[in-house]
Amino acid sequence: MAPTRLHGLFVAIAAGFVLLTNLGGPTLWDDDEPKNSACSIAMLDSGDWVVPTFNGRLRIEKPPLVNWLQIAGAWACGRNEAGMRIGSALLTLATCLITWRIGGLLLGPTAGLLGGLSMATCVWTAVAGRAATPDAGLLFCTTLSIWLFVRGTPAGWRGESFAISPLTACGIGAACGAAMLAKGPVGLVLPLAAISGFALWTEAAAGWRSWLTAIVRLRLPLLLAAAVVVALPWHAWVAWRTDGEWLRGFLLVHNIGRFSGTMEGHSGSPLYYPAMIAIGFFPWSIVLLAMLAHAVAVLRGPVTDGTRRPIQLLVVWAAVWIGAFSCSGTKLPGYVWPAYPALAILCGAFLDGWLRKDTACVSWCRDPDRALGLVMRVAWTVLAVAGLAVAVGLPVAARLRAPGEEWLGLFGLIPLAGAVSAWRSQTSGMPARSLAAVAVSACLFVGLLASVAADRFSRVQGMRSFTTGLDAGMDNAERSNWACYWNVPPSLVFYARSSVAKLDTPEDVARHLGSHPRPRLLVDSRHEPQVTDAIPPGCGVIARIPTLADHHYVVIGPLPAEGVALVRDD
C-alpha cells in the first residue's frame, strides 16, 4: 500500500474529484435543492438570518444551517448552483477525511485509507454530497461527534472502561447541537444513542451497576448542556419571532408526522434501506455481505487483536441510523447517509483483512485463503455485471429522457475495466493492485456520473435557461410578473429571482394575465386544459419547458405581434 503519510491526500483527491468537478453545471434538482436555495437567497436579500421563508411564506421544513452555508457560498461563488452547493461539497469532503481518521485510529492505517476512499467514491456521496440540502451538514456534524468520542477515549480501545473528559463531552455536545441546526432532534438523539449503546454493550457482561457507571463516565448531562447551548438560541429566537409557529410545524409535522406516517408518498418495506444501501454504497457494496459476515465473525469469535471494540462501535453506529429510520413511516434514501461512514470503515476493515489474509468470516473454512479468493472473484464479477448494466441502461434512459446523450453509456465501461483489472491483479498475486483498480474506477465512474451525466440530463429541464434568458438585461421594474396555476415549482422561484403567486381558479388566471404589464403564467401540462378558456385575447402559449418526468411546463403570456410562438426550450 501507499505510504501512510499520503493516505489523507489520496482521500482528499478522490473526494475532491467526485464532489467538486463541474459542481455548478447541473441545474438544481427535484424540489429540495431550489427550495433550500430560494430560502437562502431570501434570507440574504432581507438580512433576516433567523426566520426562513420560501416564496414569501414561513418555511417550517428545515432548520437554518443549510441556509447559512448557502449564504456563505453565495458570497464566495455567486448566487448560482455552485454557490448553493459548495458548502455541502466541502462538508462532505471533510467527512470523508474524518472517516479516514476514525478508521485509522480504530483499525489501523490501511483500514482507514480504504474506509475513507469507499466513503468518498460511493454513489450516494456523489449524489447527496453535491446537493444543496441539509444532509451534508447532518452527516458532517454526526460523524464529527463520533470522531471526538473515539479520539477522546484512548484508554477504552485498550480494553479499559470508556470515560470522556469534560472538554470532550463539550465537543461532542457542540457537534450534536450543530447537527440539530442541520436537521433537528435526530442530530442529537441518534449520535447519543450510538455512543451510549456502544458503551453499554462493552459493559454487558458486568451487570447493571457497570451500566450505570458507563453512563456516568459519558458525562451525558454536560454533553446535553453543550448541545443546548449551541442549538437553543436560534430555536428560541425563531419561536419568539413566529409565535411558536415554526416549532409547531417543524416538530409536529416534519418530525413526529414523518416518523409516524407516510408523507409525500415516501414509504417502503423493511427491505427498503438494505436495497438503497446496496445502490448508494456502490461500487463498494460488491463486498457488503462479506464485510457484514466479517463483522459478525469478529464479534462472535475469540478475537485478541483489539478489533472487537472498534467493530462493536461501527455496528452500533450503523444499526442505530438504519434501525431508527426503518421504523419510520416516511422513508428516503438520504435518511441513513450518516450510517455510511461506519459502513465504509467496516468495508475497509474487511478489505484490509483480505490483504493480510486474516479475515474472520472464512476462518471456519478448510482452506480460508481459497474461500476468500472466491468471495473476491464473485465481487469483481458483480462489479463487471453492474458496469455492463450501466453501459446498456444509461443509453436507454438517455433515449427516453435526453435524446442525443446515448454516448453516456460509455461510462459503464469504467467499472467493467476496474473489475477486469482487479481480477487480473488478484490472479497475479497482487491484491493491493486489485483494490487500487477498484478505487480508481470508482472515483472516475461516480465522479463522471455526478459531474457529466447529471449535467447532460439536467439540460432537458429548461427552467434555468428559459427564465434567466427571458428577463436578461432588464431591471426589477421591467421583469416578468410570474404566477403558477395549482402549484409553484421551487425551481421557478429560484431561477426567476422573485416571488411567484399561486393561482387556484381559472378566474385568477384571467385576472393575472390581464392586469400586469409583463404577465407570465406557468402551468403543469396536465392542468393546461383547465385554464385554456380563461386565457384572454392577445395571450397564449409562448413556451413549453420540458422536464425529466412525463409532463412538461407550459408558459402562457402576451403573444408576439406576429402570432403564436411555440417554443421548446432544450
N, C-alpha and C positions, 0 to 999 in steps of 0.2 A: 504493500500500500504506500501511498504518498507520505512524505514527512509530516509528522503531527503538526508542526508549526504552520503548514499550509492548509490544514483542514478547514478552518474558518473561511479562508479566502475562496476555496472551492465552493463551499456552500453559498457564500455571498454572490459569487459569479453566476452560479446556476439560478439562484433565486432572482438576481437582477435581470437575467435574460428573460426568464419566464414572466416576471411581474412588470418590467419597465419598458420592454420593447413595444413601440407603437402604442403606448398606453392611451393616448388621446385619439387614436384612429377610429375605433368603433364608436357608433353612436351610443347614447345612454340606453340601456336595455330595459325591457319589461316596464313595470310601473315604479318599482322601488328606487332605482337609480335616479330618474328625473325628479321624482317626488322629494327625495332627500336633497338633491341639488337645488331645486327651486326653493325649498325651505331655507337652505343656507344662503342663497342669494338674497332672499327677502330679509333675513337677519342682517346681512351685510349692508344692504341698502337702507334699512331702517335704523341701524345702530343698536337694535334691541337683540342682545345675545341670550336673553333669558327665555322669552316666550316663543316657541316655534310655531310658525304659521305656514300654511300652504294655500296658495290661491286666495289669500285674504282671510282665511279661516284658521282657527286654532288647530294645530296638528297634534294629536294625542298618541300617535302610534309609537314614537321613539323618543328616548332622551337625547340630549343635545351634543354628546361627544362627537358624533359623526359630523354634525353641522359645524362645530368649532374647527375640526380638522379641515373641512372643506373651505371654510373661510380663510384659513391659513394657506390652503392650496390655491385659492383664487388670487390671493396676494402674490404668491410665488410664481404661478404658472398661467394666471388669467382665468376668466370666467368661461371655461371650456371644459371638455371632457377630461383632459389631463389634470387640470386644476381640481376638479371634483374627485378624481381617483387617486391622486398622488399620495394622500395621507394613508389610504388603505394599503397601497402598494408598499410604502415604506414600513408601515407597522407589520405587514406580513413578512417582509424581508427580515425585519428584526426578530420576528417569531421563529423563523427558520434558524437563525443563529442561536437563539435561546434553546431551541430544540437540540441543536448540536451540542451546546454546553451541558444541558441536562443529561443527555446520553453519555457524554464523555465523563461526567462526574460519577454517574451511576454504574456504567458498564464498560468504560474504557474508551480510548480514542477512536478505535475503528468502528465500534457500535455507534458512537456519537456522530462520526462522519457520515456513515450510511443512514442513520436516522435523520440527520439534517438534510441530506440530499433527497431522500424519499419524501420528506415534508415539502421541500422546495419544488420538486418536479412532478407532483401528482396533479391530477386533473382538477380537483376541487380547489387547490391552492391557486391555480391559474384562473379559475372562474371567480371565486369569491375574493381572492387577493387583489384582483384588478377592478373590483366593483365599488361603486360609490354607495356603500351600505354600511351599517354599523357592525357587521360581522367581524371585520378585521380588528376593530378596536376591542371587541369582546375577546377574540382569540388571543390577542397580544397580552391583555391585562390578566387573563386567567392563566396563561402559560407563564407569565412573569411571576405570578403568585406561587406556582409550583416550583419554579427555579429558586425563588427566595427561600422556600421551605427546604429544598434539597441542599442548597448552599449553606443554610443556617443550621443544619443538623448533622455535622460531620461525624459525631460520635455514634449516631444512630445506624449509620451504614457499616459500622464496625461491630455491630451486634449489641450495643448498649441501648438503653431506652431513649426515646425521642424527646428532646426538650429544646425549646427555642428561646432565644434571648428576647428581652423587651424590644430591642431595636428590630429584630427580625419579625416579631409579631406586628409591629407598627408598619413595616414594609409590606408584609402580606396583606394586612388590612387595608392599607392605602391602595394597593393594586386591585383588591376586590371592590373598594369604593369607586375607583375609576371604571371598573367593569360594570358597575351599576349605572354609571353615567353613560355607558355604551349601550346597554340593553336591559337594564332593570334588575330585579331581585335575583335572577339566575346567576348574575355575575358575582354574587356573594354566597348564595346558598350552595351551589354545586361545587365550587372550589373548596369550601369548608367541609362539605360532605365527603369529598375525595380525601382531603388531608386527615379528617377525623376518622373516617372509615379505615384508612390505612393504619393509623396509629392504634386503633382498637384491634385490628387484625393481628398486628405484631405482638399484642399482649394477650391474644385469645387464650393461650394455654395457661395463663397465670391467674385467671379468675377476675371477678368483678371489681375487687379492690384495685387491681392493677389498671383496670379500665378507667376508674376514676382518677388515678394518678396520671395516666396518659393524657386525659382531657385537661387536667390542671397544668401539666407541663406544656401544653399547646398555648397557654395564655389566651384562651378564647375571649374573655372579657376585654382585654387590651386590644386584641385583634379587631373585635367588633367595634370598639370605640374609634379606632383609626379609620375603619370603613365609614362610620357615621360622619366623622369629621370631614372626609372627602366628599361624600355623596349628599349629606343633608342640606348644606347651604343652598344649592341650586333647587333641590326638591321643595324646600320650604319657600324659597323665593317665588318659584313658578306657581306653587299652590296659592300663595297670597295674591299674586298678580292675576290669577284666573279664578279666584274664589273657589278653589278646590276642583275646578272642572277638569284640569289636566290630570291630576292624580286619580280622580274617579274613573275617567275614561281609560287611562293607561293601565291601572291596576285591575279594574273590574272587567274591562272588555279585552284588552290586549295581553293580559297575563292569565287571570282566572278563567276568562271566557275562552281563550285559545287552548288552555290546558284541559278544560272540562268538556269542550265540544269542538266540532269541526267548523273552521271558519274558511270562507272563500274557496270551499271545495278541496282543501288540502288535507285529505285523510290518508290512511294507509293501514295495512295489516301489520302484525308483529314482525313480518319479514321485510318490511319497508326499509328500515335502516341498514340491515345487512346487505340488501341489494344496492342501496345508494352508496354504501361504503365501498362495495366491490367496484362500482363505477368511479366514484370520486377519488379513490386511492390508487386508481390505475396509473401507471403500469405496475406499481409495486404490489398491487393486490394479487398478482400472479402467485405470490407466496403467502397469501393471507391465511389460508387454512394451516399451512405448515408452521407459520410463526405462532399461531394460536396454540397448535399442538405442542410446540416447543415451550411456550409459556406454561401450559398446564403440566407438562413433564417436569419443568423446573420446580413448580410449586409442590408437586406430589413426591418428587424423588429426593434422594439423600444428597442434595447439592451442598458442597462445602466450600465453594469458591467465592462466596459473598454475593451471588446473584439473586438469591431468593427475595430479599427485601426490595431491591430495585424492581424486580418483576412484579412483586405484590403492589407496589405503588402504581406502576404503569397499568396494571389490570384494573385496580380500583378507579384510577383516573378515567380510563376509557369507559368502564362499566357504569359509572355514575352518570356521565353525559348520555350515553346510549340508552341506558335503562330508564332514566328520567323522561326522556322525550319519546321513548317507545310507549310510555303510559299516557302521553299527551294525546288529546283528541285531534289537534291540528299538527300535521307533520310536514316538514320541509327539509330538503337535504342539508341546508346550511345549519340547522339547529345543532347537529352533532359535530360540526367542524372543530370545536375546541377539544374533541377527543383525538383528533388526528395526530398531534404531537406525540401522544402516548403510543398510538398505533405505529407511528413512524419509528420510534425508538425500539419498540418490540420487533419491528421488521429489521432494524439494524442489529439487534441482539441475535436474531436467528441467522442472518447472513454472516455476521461475524463468527458465529459458531460453525457455520459451513466452511468458512475459510480456515478455521483452526481444526476442523474435523472433530468438533466437540459439540454436537447437537443432541440435546437430551431427548428429543422426540423420537429418535430412531435407536436409542441405546438398547432397547429390548430386542432389536433385530439380530439375527445370527451374523450378518455382515453389515454393520451400520454404514460404512462408507459407501457401499454399493447401493444400499437403500436410499441414502441421502442423495447420491448422484442421480438416481432415478427420479426422485422428487424434483430436483432442479431441472432435469430434462423435460419433465412434464410442464414445469413453469415456463421454460423457453418455448415450448410448443404452444401453450396458451397465448403467450405474447405474440407469436407469429400468426396464429389464427385471428387474434384481435386486430393485428395490423392489416391482414387481408380483408377483414370485415370493414374496416375504415376505408380501405382502398376501393371497395365496391360500394359501400353505403353512402359515402360522402358525395360522390358524383350523382347518385340518385337523388339525394336531398337537394343538391345544387340545381339539378334539372327542374325540380318541382318548385323551389323557392328562390333560387338565384341563378337563372339561366346564364350560361357563359362562364360559370365558375367551376365547371366539372373537373378542371385540372387540379383542384384542391385534393382530389383523391390520391394524388402522388404522396401526400403526407403519410398515408398509411404504409408506405414502403419503409418509413423510418423505423418504427418498431419491428417490422419484419427483418430489416437489416440488423437491428440490435439483437434480435433473437438468434439469427444465424451466427453472428459473431460470438455471442455468449456460448452457444452450443459448441462451436469450434474451439473456443478457448478452454472450455471445460474438458473437451476431449484431449486437448494438448497438455492437460495438467496445469493450467494457469487460471484458477478460479477468480483471482483478483481481476484479471482482464475481462472475465465474463461480467463481473459487476460493473466495471468501468464502461463496458459497451452498453449495458442496460442504462446506466446513469446518463451517459451522453445522449443516447437515443431518446430517453425520457425527457431530458431537457429540451432537445430540439423539437420533438413531437408536440409536447404540451405547450412550449413557448410559441411555436408557429401556429398551432390551432388558436391560441388566445389572441395573438397579435395580427395574423394574416387572415386566417379563415373567418374569425369573428368580424373583422373589418369588411371583408368581401360580402358576407351575408348581411351585415348591417346596412350596406348601401341600398338594399331593397327597401329598407324603411326610409322613406323620403322626407320625414318630418323636419329633419335638420336642414337639408339643403333648400327645401321649399320655403320654410318660414324665415330663415335667415336671408334668403335672396329676395323675398317679397318686399321687405322694407329697407333694403340696403341703401345707405346714404341718406335716410330720412331722419329728421329729428323726432322727438317724442310726440309733438303735436300732430305730425303727419302719419304716424304709424297706424297700422290696421287696428280696427276695433274687433277683437275676436270674441266669439261665443261658441258654445257647443250645445248641441241638442242631445238630451238624455244623460250623457256622461262626459266628463272632461278628461282626456288623456293627459297624464302628468308630463309627457314629453312635449306637448304643445305649450304648457305653462312655462317650461324651462326654455325652450328654443324661441318662443315668441317674446320672452322677456317682459311679460305683462300678465296681469290678472285676466282670467277668462271666465266670462259669465256662463252659468249653466241654465239652459232654457228647458222648460218642462212641457210646453204645449206648442202646437203649430202657430197659435196666435202670438206667442212670444217670439217665434221665428220671424213672422211677418213684421212685427214691431221693430225688432233689432235690425233687419235688413233695410227698413225704410226710414230709420231715424238717425243713422250715423253717416258721416262723410265717407269713411272707408270701411264698411262693414265686411266681416268675414265670418262665415258660419262653417264649423266643422261637424260633419255628421258621419257616423258609422254607416257603411253602405247597407247594413242590414236594417237600418232605420230610415233610409232615404225615402221610401215610398210614403212615410208618414208626414214628411214635410213638403213634398212636391207641390201640393196645391196651395201651400202658404207662401211660396216664393213670389214676390211682387214683380211686376213688369220691369225689365231692364236688368234683372239679376238672373243668374243661372249657374251652372256648374263651371267653375274656372280651373279646377284641377282635381285629379284623382291620385291620392297618395297611397302607394302600395305598402303592405306590411308583410311580415313573415307568416301571418295567420291566413285563414281562408277568406278574410274580408279585407276591405281597404277603407280609407277615409275619403270622403267627398268634401271638397271645399266649394262653398257657394258664396258668391259676391257679385258686384256690378260687372256686367259683361263689357268687354272692349267694344269700341264703336263698330268694328267690322262684323260682330256677331259672336256666336258662342265659340269659346275656345276650350276644347277638352285637352287637358294637359296631364300626361302621366309622368310623374317625377321619378326617374330611375337613377 
